Amino acid sequence: MEKNSILDRGKVRCPIAAASAVLADQWSVIILRDIVFFKRRTFRTLLSHNNESISSSTLAKRLKRLVDVGVLSVNGDDFHSQRKIYSLTEAGIDLVPIIIKMATWSSKHNLFDAHTIEFLKPLQDNHSYALQHFMKKLSENHQLT
């Protein structure tokens, strides 16, 4: 976690402040997007397939931070001794509807081309079967069931 984070300093008095300490920087949300929707779960795939050109040092810092705050977990790869696999925790999966709402808001207010998030449309209703099914599959794929 960054040294000036309110979480790190123990200054959290508000749930919105706590959430913003985790999600306020653009890279954390982008990394979560890539893990959730594009199934990029290793450092190499996150780095090489990131559309926003995140630097390796920034990626390493943000992955560590997301693990430290309990949004991701990290485990070794059974097939490659030096590779680490990043997985969503329950807290990470609980962020999925928020990330979808961020995309919906961005599209609604013309901050982004709406056609690029077509794949999210079935997931936009918090109570939809599609969203519930998607989150159940994420839990299974990230071994939370």
C-alpha positions in Angstrom: 0.0 0.0 0.0 1.2 3.5 -0.7 2.7 5.3 2.3 0.2 8.2 2.3 -2.8 6.0 1.9 -5.4 6.7 4.6 -5.7 2.9 5.0 -2.0 2.7 5.8 -2.2 5.6 8.3 -5.3 4.2 10.1 -7.2 7.3 9.3 -10.3 5.7 7.8 -13.5 7.1 9.2 -15.7 6.7 6.2 -16.5 3.7 4.0 -16.3 5.9 0.8 -12.9 7.1 1.9 -11.8 3.5 2.4 -13.1 2.4 -1.0 -11.4 5.3 -2.7 -8.1 4.4 -1.1 -8.3 1.1 -2.9 -9.9 2.2 -6.2 -9.0 5.8 -6.7 -6.0 5.3 -8.9 -6.7 4.4 -12.5 -4.3 1.5 -12.7 -6.0 -0.6 -10.0 -9.3 -0.5 -11.7 -7.7 -1.2 -15.1 -5.8 -4.2 -13.7 -9.1 -5.5 -12.2 -10.8 -5.0 -15.5 -8.2 -7.1 -17.3 -8.4 -9.9 -14.7 -12.2 -9.9 -14.6 -13.1 -9.5 -18.2 -10.0 -10.6 -20.2 -8.8 -13.4 -17.9 -5.3 -12.0 -17.7 -4.0 -13.4 -14.4 -0.2 -13.4 -14.7 2.2 -10.5 -14.5 3.3 -11.1 -18.1 -0.1 -11.3 -19.6 -1.3 -8.2 -17.7 1.8 -6.3 -18.9 1.9 -7.4 -22.5 -1.8 -7.2 -23.3 -2.7 -3.9 -21.4 -4.2 -1.4 -23.8 -3.2 1.5 -21.6 0.5 0.7 -21.7 1.1 0.3 -17.9 4.8 0.2 -17.0 6.2 -2.9 -15.3 7.1 -1.1 -12.1 3.6 0.4 -11.8 2.0 -3.0 -12.5 4.1 -4.6 -9.8 3.3 -1.9 -7.3 -0.5 -2.1 -8.0 -0.6 -5.9 -7.9 1.1 -5.9 -4.5 -1.3 -3.2 -3.3 -4.3 -5.1 -4.5 -3.0 -8.2 -2.7 -2.2 -6.3 0.4 -5.7 -4.8 0.7 -7.3 -8.2 0.1 -8.8 -7.7 -3.4 -6.5 -10.2 -5.0 -4.6 -13.2 -3.9 -1.4 -14.6 -5.4 -0.3 -18.2 -5.8 2.4 -20.0 -7.6 1.8 -21.7 -10.9 1.9 -25.5 -10.7 3.4 -25.6 -14.2 5.9 -22.8 -14.1 7.9 -22.3 -10.9 8.6 -18.6 -11.4 5.1 -17.6 -12.6 2.5 -16.3 -10.1 -1.2 -16.5 -10.7 -3.4 -13.6 -9.5 -6.9 -14.4 -8.4 -9.8 -12.4 -7.2 -10.8 -12.7 -3.6 -14.4 -12.4 -2.4 -13.7 -8.7 -2.0 -12.5 -8.5 -5.6 -15.5 -10.3 -7.0 -17.8 -8.0 -5.0 -16.2 -5.1 -6.9 -17.4 -6.4 -10.3 -20.8 -4.7 -10.3 -19.0 -1.4 -9.3 -16.6 -1.7 -12.3 -19.6 -2.5 -14.6 -21.4 0.6 -13.2 -18.2 2.7 -13.9 -18.3 1.6 -17.5 -22.0 2.3 -17.8 -21.6 5.8 -16.3 -18.7 6.5 -18.6 -20.7 5.5 -21.6 -23.8 7.3 -20.5 -22.0 10.6 -20.1 -20.2 10.3 -23.5 -16.7 9.8 -22.0 -16.3 6.7 -24.1 -17.6 5.0 -27.3 -20.6 3.0 -26.2 -20.0 0.3 -28.8 -16.9 -0.9 -27.0 -18.8 -2.0 -24.0 -21.5 -3.9 -25.7 -20.4 -7.1 -24.0 -21.3 -5.5 -20.6 -24.9 -4.8 -21.5 -26.3 -8.1 -20.2 -24.4 -7.5 -16.9 -25.6 -4.0 -16.2 -28.6 -4.8 -14.1 -27.4 -5.8 -10.6 -30.2 -8.3 -10.3 -29.9 -9.9 -13.8 -29.4 -13.6 -14.2 -26.4 -12.9 -16.5 -24.6 -10.9 -13.8 -25.3 -13.5 -11.1 -24.1 -16.3 -13.5 -21.0 -14.3 -14.4 -20.1 -13.7 -10.8 -20.7 -17.4 -9.9 -18.3 -18.4 -12.8 -15.7 -15.9 -11.5 -15.9 -17.5 -8.1 -15.4 -20.9 -9.6 -12.6 -19.8 -11.8 -10.8 -18.1 -9.0 -11.5 -21.1 -6.7 -13.7 -19.4 -4.2 -16.5 -22.0 -4.2 
